Amino acid sequence: MKLHASGEDYLETILVLQKKRGMVRSVDVARHMEVSKPSVCHAVATLRDGGFLMMDEDHFLHLTDVGREVAERIYERHRFFTEQLIAAGVDPKTAEADACRIEHTISQDSFEKIRRAHEQER
């Protein structure tokens, strides 16, 4: 299943919330992303059907191995581009928003090369 940027954002949010809180429910995702609960329910159903996450009997969300892999990849890109933009003098709020757009459009190959070039500069 091909994920759209919104699906990647949901997976990334679930990952971030799991790191902060341990357990995550749909309502937590809705609050964090500032979207409606029905939007989250629709996204969760789509991601569950695609094999990216599961919901247990207590309605807690759990990323599958595939879902965690996608979420970690997106989160890594997000952190990298946010840090680079802030270091370049971009306002942190703008850097966050721009990084969110960049993380979805850049190819894995381009990201790897930019990251390697940055590491070599250090």
Secondary structure, DSSP 8 states (H G I E B T S, - for coil): ----HHHHHHHHHHHHHHHHHS--BHHHHHHHHT--HHHHHHHHHHHHHTTSEEE-TT-BEEE-HHHHHHHHHHHHHHHHHHHHHHHTT--HHHHHHHHHHHHHHS-HHHHHHHHHHHHHH-
